[in-house]
Amino acid sequence: MDINKIQTDSRKVKNGDIFIALKGISSDGHEYINSAIEKGASKVIASVKGNYSNNSIIEYVDDTQEYLYNLLERENLPKINDLTIIGLTGTNGKTTTCYLIYQMLKSLDVKAAYLGTIGLYYLDNFKEMSHTTPEVLELYKLLIELVNNGITHLVMEVSSHALEQDRIHGLKFSVAGFTNMTQDHLDYHKTMDNYLNAKLKIFNYFKTNTKIVVNKDDEYAKHFMKDNYITLGKSNCDLTIIKSETLGDKTNISFTYDNK
């Protein structure tokens, strides 16, 4: 099944597409089924029965979100399993850190991509993104696009919203990172404990040997220092920063790794 023929946004439906009606936080896709049908959807996946304009193309399932997850896992996850994904979470510094890692990989002739707040970058391509971490269907479409274009490594920002909403369902990070946590997004998470618990869900997307690089200087670092981790900071860390100096268009950093 061509993943580009699957839509969860009725505005993107074209003739012959399959529309999956998802119940979101602020809207319900079932309200847009007739619009999807009008635009030429050949099939609609729904969990709520209603008086739709063409009931003959409706397939009812118990949970449309689970249907989508299962479809992506079955049809598309095997195609991206060889993609090395580096995922970074934290309140501040995700964009800069991810983009620098992306540029470093490129300088080593690695076919790399960056995905985050400032968009999707790979080869000579650029796409704007509406979210730091896209919705799960859009994300899988992008990952398939990267693999089809020979990309082997992806550096991506992983937002707390994405972790809480399982937008990265099925993915496994080869390397992860935690930058810091400050008061932000509390309009959504309500409390810092909820915010922290959302961030900690990144461990659900680890392989058995995944390492996480943790900024030890942050007060929340201890929560991420478990299992297979590397610490980064100004003193007594696996990677200890001795000195940093910003000089116009570059920053020189002196550091030790493993006391060397």
N, C-alpha and C positions, 0 to 999 in steps of 0.2 A: 504494500500500500504506500503510495506517495504521500509523505508527511505534509507536503505543501497543499494537498487537497483536503486537509483536515483544518477546521476552523472552530474557534470558541468565541470569536467576535463576529456577530452577524454582519457588521459593516464590511468585513473582508471577504464575505462569501461570494464565490463566483459560480458560474454554471457547472454543475457536476460535483461540487464540493460536499463534504460531510460536515454537518454542523452539530457540535456537542454542546448541549445547553448546561452550563455550569451555574451553580448557585454561588455567587460571590459575596464579598463583604457588604458592598453597597448596591448591588444589582443582581438580578436573577435572569440567566440566559433564557429561561422558559418564556419570558415576556417578549423575546425577540425571535421566537421560532417562526412566526408568520412572515416576518421580514426576511429571514434566511430562505424560506420557501419561495418567496417572491423573487429573490435574487438568483434562484436556480439550484438550490441545494437538492442533491439527489437522495440524501438520507439525513435524518435527524435522530440524534440520540437524546432521549429525555427520561426523566424520572417522575415527572408530574403530568398526569393526564389532563387534557384540556380540549377545547373546541378549536382545533387548529385547521388551517385552510386546506391541508392535504394530509389526512391521518394515515393514508396508505404508505407514506414513506417514514413514518415515525416508528422507531424501535425503542421500547421501554426497558429500562434497566433499573436496578435498585439504587445505584449511586453513580452518577455521571462522572464524578471526579475519579472514583476508583476505576471506572471504565477507561478513562483517558490514561491513567497511570499504567494500567495493564497493557493498553495498546502501545504506549511508548516503550515499555519494557520489552514487549514481545517483538515489535517490529523495528525499533530503532536503537535501543540500547546496545545490541550486539555490534552495530555499525560504528559506535564511538568508543568501544571498550579499550581500544589501543591508544586513545588520546590521553596524553599526560596532562592532568589538570591540577593547577596550583590555585588554591582558594584562600583568600585573605579576608578576615572579618575584624571589626573594631569600629569605634566611633569616628576617629580621625586618622588620616594618613593612608587610607586604603588606596585611593586613586593614585597618589604620588608613588607609593611603594610598588603597586602592581605595574604601573606604567614603566618605572625604572627597571623592574625585573624583566618585563617584556623587551625593553630596549637592550638590556644586557644579553638576553637570549638571542636576539637578532644579531648582535655584534659577534656572537659565537657561531653564526650561520645556522642557527636552529630555526626551523620554520614555525614561528610562534605567532600567537594572537593575544590581544588584550580585550577584555570585556568588562565594562563598568560604567561609572557615572558619565564619563566623557564620550562614551560610545563603544563601537566595535572596530578594532583596527587589526588588519592582517594583510600581508603583502602590500598592494597599492590600494586596498579597499578601506572604506570608512562608512559606517552606518550610525546614525543617531539612535539612541535608546531612550525610551520613556521612563524606564526604571533602572536603578543601579544593577539589579539582578532581574532579568526579564521573567515574565510568567512562564510556567513550565513548558507549554507547547511552543512558544516563541523561542525559548532557550534551546530546546531540542532541534528545532529547525535551523538555528544558527550553528549548532554543533555539527549537524549533518553537512551544512554548507562548508564549514571549516575543513572537515575530513575530506570532502570531495575536492577541495582545493589544495590538498597535500599538507595541511597544517598538522603538526605532531604535538605541539605544546600550547596550552591555553592558560593564561594568567587571568584570574577573574576576581572581582570584588563580590563578596557574599554579604548581603545586608541582613540585618536582624529580621526584617519583614519576610525576606525570602526563606530564612531558616524557620521562622514561625509558621509560615504558610506552605512549607515543603515545596517551594518552587524548583528546587534542585533535586527533586525526587529521582532516585536511582543512580545518581552520580556518585563517584568515589574519587576523593582527592588523593593524589600521590604525595603532595606536600601542602601543609596549611600554615597559616600565620595569624597571630593575634597582635594588634597594634596597641589598643587602649580602650578604656570605657569612660565616657563622661556623660553627664545628664543630657540626653537627647532622645527624640522619638517617644517621649513619655506620654504624648497625646495618644499614642497607639498602645504602648506597653503598660502605661499607668504607673508602674513602680520600677525602681532600679533592679529589684529582685527578678521581676518578670523579664526585664531587658536582659539581665545576665543569663537567665535560663534560656532565653531565645538564642543568645550567642553560643551558649554551651552545646546547643544542638548540632553544631558543626561536627562534633565527634561522631555523630550518627552517620556521617558520610566519609568515614575513613576506611582505608584498606587495612589489612592486618599489620602492615609495616609502615603506615603513614607517620611521618614526623610533623610536629607542629613547632614553629618558631615563635617563642613567646617573649614579648617585651617585659622583662622582669621589673623594670622601673615603674610599671603601672600598678596601682593598688589592687587591681582585680587579677593580676597575673597568676596568683596562686591557684585560682580556680581552673586555669588552663594548663598548669604544670602537672600533668598526669600522663601515665603510660610513656610514650616515646616522644620526648620533647627536647628542644634546644633553647637555652635562654640567651637573650640579647639585652645588653644594658651597659651602664657606665661603670659597674664594678662587680667582681665576683660572678661573672657569667661565662657560659661556654664561649660566647662571642662578646668580648668586652671592648667597647669603644674607648680608645685612649685620647683621641683628639679629632675634632672636625673643624674644617676651615672653609668658608665659602669665599670663592674668588671669582666674582663676575659670573661667568657662564659655567662654572663647575664648582664642585665641592670635594675637597680632599679629606679622606677619612683614614685615620690610623686605628688599627684594632688588633687584638690578639684573638686567636681561636684555639681553644683547648690549652690555654696558657703558653701558646707558642707565637 
